[in-house]
Amino acid sequence: MDTIESAQHRMEKAVEAAQHDYSTLRTGRANPMILENIRVDYYGTPTPINQLAGISVPEPRQLMVTPWDRTIINTILKAIQTSDIGMTPMSDGIVIRLNVPVLNEERRKDLVKTIKVMAEEARVRMRGFRRDGIDGMKKLEKASKISEDDLHDNEAEIQKMTDRYVKKIDEAVATKEAEVMRV
């Protein structure tokens, strides 16, 4: 059914979005994804930093940003400083280095709380997709395009699919929590 496929596609995208959101959290390790949401004012256009510079991890707790155009190094510095990533950039005029601070126990617990909030938001989206899928099935049944038995079978299938994708979100949360707590 088209409605089931639509719900499944939306749920897959929601899981991918949740996993992407988890990867942008700073966990005490250098990860180029930390800088992904930073936009640099490049000649009046907000441009993602990864389109203006190479981002590498020379050491486990250090990020190195190498601008392709050295004239914008100060603009990139300013964008990083005004972002909320909690790191102070250092520049030698050629590259920008960011040392990732070690997380203390309190910050780790705050990150775990943030991860759990993000997970609950993803679960709420899943339930919304389930509701939309079931409503679509009910409309088809009301229009006599499917039988009542088909409606119940499809509702059960959508519920199983929802459970499967919620489990994927829970697994991603558990992985991220373990990563945050062991760093």
Contacts in CASP RR format, 6 or more apart in sequence:
PFRMAT RR
TARGET T0000
AUTHOR 0000-0000-0000
METHOD contacts of the structure
MODEL  1
MDTIESAQHRMEKAVEAAQHDYSTLRTGRANPMILENIRVDYYGTPTPIN
QLAGISVPEPRQLMVTPWDRTIINTILKAIQTSDIGMTPMSDGIVIRLNV
PVLNEERRKDLVKTIKVMAEEARVRMRGFRRDGIDGMKKLEKASKISEDD
LHDNEAEIQKMTDRYVKKIDEAVATKEAEVMRV
1 137 0 8 1.000
1 140 0 8 1.000
1 146 0 8 1.000
1 154 0 8 1.000
3 133 0 8 1.000
3 136 0 8 1.000
3 137 0 8 1.000
3 140 0 8 1.000
3 154 0 8 1.000
4 133 0 8 1.000
4 137 0 8 1.000
4 154 0 8 1.000
4 157 0 8 1.000
4 158 0 8 1.000
4 161 0 8 1.000
6 133 0 8 1.000
7 129 0 8 1.000
7 130 0 8 1.000
7 132 0 8 1.000
7 133 0 8 1.000
7 158 0 8 1.000
7 161 0 8 1.000
8 161 0 8 1.000
10 129 0 8 1.000
10 132 0 8 1.000
11 126 0 8 1.000
11 129 0 8 1.000
11 161 0 8 1.000
11 162 0 8 1.000
11 165 0 8 1.000
12 165 0 8 1.000
14 122 0 8 1.000
14 125 0 8 1.000
14 126 0 8 1.000
14 129 0 8 1.000
14 165 0 8 1.000
14 169 0 8 1.000
15 122 0 8 1.000
15 165 0 8 1.000
15 168 0 8 1.000
15 169 0 8 1.000
15 172 0 8 1.000
17 122 0 8 1.000
18 118 0 8 1.000
18 119 0 8 1.000
18 122 0 8 1.000
18 169 0 8 1.000
18 172 0 8 1.000
19 172 0 8 1.000
21 118 0 8 1.000
22 115 0 8 1.000
22 118 0 8 1.000
22 172 0 8 1.000
22 173 0 8 1.000
22 176 0 8 1.000
23 31 0 8 1.000
23 33 0 8 1.000
24 33 0 8 1.000
24 34 0 8 1.000
24 36 0 8 1.000
24 37 0 8 1.000
25 34 0 8 1.000
25 111 0 8 1.000
25 114 0 8 1.000
25 115 0 8 1.000
25 176 0 8 1.000
25 180 0 8 1.000
26 34 0 8 1.000
26 85 0 8 1.000
26 86 0 8 1.000
26 87 0 8 1.000
26 100 0 8 1.000
26 111 0 8 1.000
27 103 0 8 1.000
27 111 0 8 1.000
27 176 0 8 1.000
27 179 0 8 1.000
27 180 0 8 1.000
27 183 0 8 1.000
28 61 0 8 1.000
28 100 0 8 1.000
28 101 0 8 1.000
28 102 0 8 1.000
28 103 0 8 1.000
28 183 0 8 1.000
29 60 0 8 1.000
29 61 0 8 1.000
29 100 0 8 1.000
29 183 0 8 1.000
30 57 0 8 1.000
30 59 0 8 1.000
30 60 0 8 1.000
30 61 0 8 1.000
30 62 0 8 1.000
30 63 0 8 1.000
30 98 0 8 1.000
30 100 0 8 1.000
31 57 0 8 1.000
31 63 0 8 1.000
32 50 0 8 1.000
32 55 0 8 1.000
32 56 0 8 1.000
32 57 0 8 1.000
32 63 0 8 1.000
34 63 0 8 1.000
34 85 0 8 1.000
34 87 0 8 1.000
34 100 0 8 1.000
35 49 0 8 1.000
35 50 0 8 1.000
35 55 0 8 1.000
35 63 0 8 1.000
35 65 0 8 1.000
35 80 0 8 1.000
35 85 0 8 1.000
35 98 0 8 1.000
36 48 0 8 1.000
36 49 0 8 1.000
36 50 0 8 1.000
37 83 0 8 1.000
38 48 0 8 1.000
38 49 0 8 1.000
38 79 0 8 1.000
38 80 0 8 1.000
38 83 0 8 1.000
38 85 0 8 1.000
39 46 0 8 1.000
39 47 0 8 1.000
39 48 0 8 1.000
39 49 0 8 1.000
39 79 0 8 1.000
40 46 0 8 1.000
40 47 0 8 1.000
40 48 0 8 1.000
40 49 0 8 1.000
40 52 0 8 1.000
40 72 0 8 1.000
40 75 0 8 1.000
40 76 0 8 1.000
40 79 0 8 1.000
41 47 0 8 1.000
41 75 0 8 1.000
41 79 0 8 1.000
42 52 0 8 1.000
42 72 0 8 1.000
42 75 0 8 1.000
49 55 0 8 1.000
49 65 0 8 1.000
49 76 0 8 1.000
49 79 0 8 1.000
49 80 0 8 1.000
52 67 0 8 1.000
52 68 0 8 1.000
52 69 0 8 1.000
52 72 0 8 1.000
52 76 0 8 1.000
53 65 0 8 1.000
53 66 0 8 1.000
53 67 0 8 1.000
53 68 0 8 1.000
53 76 0 8 1.000
53 96 0 8 1.000
54 65 0 8 1.000
54 66 0 8 1.000
54 67 0 8 1.000
54 68 0 8 1.000
55 63 0 8 1.000
55 64 0 8 1.000
55 65 0 8 1.000
55 66 0 8 1.000
56 63 0 8 1.000
56 64 0 8 1.000
56 66 0 8 1.000
57 63 0 8 1.000
57 64 0 8 1.000
58 64 0 8 1.000
61 99 0 8 1.000
61 100 0 8 1.000
61 102 0 8 1.000
62 97 0 8 1.000
62 98 0 8 1.000
62 99 0 8 1.000
62 100 0 8 1.000
63 97 0 8 1.000
63 98 0 8 1.000
63 100 0 8 1.000
64 95 0 8 1.000
64 96 0 8 1.000
64 97 0 8 1.000
64 98 0 8 1.000
65 76 0 8 1.000
65 80 0 8 1.000
65 89 0 8 1.000
65 95 0 8 1.000
65 96 0 8 1.000
65 97 0 8 1.000
65 98 0 8 1.000
66 94 0 8 1.000
66 95 0 8 1.000
66 96 0 8 1.000
67 73 0 8 1.000
67 76 0 8 1.000
67 95 0 8 1.000
67 96 0 8 1.000
70 93 0 8 1.000
70 94 0 8 1.000
73 91 0 8 1.000
73 93 0 8 1.000
73 94 0 8 1.000
73 96 0 8 1.000
74 91 0 8 1.000
76 96 0 8 1.000
77 89 0 8 1.000
77 91 0 8 1.000
77 96 0 8 1.000
80 87 0 8 1.000
80 89 0 8 1.000
80 96 0 8 1.000
80 98 0 8 1.000
81 88 0 8 1.000
81 89 0 8 1.000
86 101 0 8 1.000
87 98 0 8 1.000
87 99 0 8 1.000
87 100 0 8 1.000
87 101 0 8 1.000
88 98 0 8 1.000
88 99 0 8 1.000
89 96 0 8 1.000
89 97 0 8 1.000
89 98 0 8 1.000
90 96 0 8 1.000
90 97 0 8 1.000
90 98 0 8 1.000
90 99 0 8 1.000
91 97 0 8 1.000
102 183 0 8 1.000
103 111 0 8 1.000
103 180 0 8 1.000
103 183 0 8 1.000
108 180 0 8 1.000
108 181 0 8 1.000
108 183 0 8 1.000
111 180 0 8 1.000
112 177 0 8 1.000
112 180 0 8 1.000
112 181 0 8 1.000
115 173 0 8 1.000
115 176 0 8 1.000
115 177 0 8 1.000
115 180 0 8 1.000
116 173 0 8 1.000
119 169 0 8 1.000
119 170 0 8 1.000
119 172 0 8 1.000
119 173 0 8 1.000
122 169 0 8 1.000
123 166 0 8 1.000
123 169 0 8 1.000
126 162 0 8 1.000
126 165 0 8 1.000
126 166 0 8 1.000
126 169 0 8 1.000
127 162 0 8 1.000
129 162 0 8 1.000
130 158 0 8 1.000
130 159 0 8 1.000
130 161 0 8 1.000
130 162 0 8 1.000
133 158 0 8 1.000
134 155 0 8 1.000
134 158 0 8 1.000
137 146 0 8 1.000
137 151 0 8 1.000
137 154 0 8 1.000
137 155 0 8 1.000
137 158 0 8 1.000
138 151 0 8 1.000
140 146 0 8 1.000
140 151 0 8 1.000
141 147 0 8 1.000
141 148 0 8 1.000
141 150 0 8 1.000
141 151 0 8 1.000
146 154 0 8 1.000
END
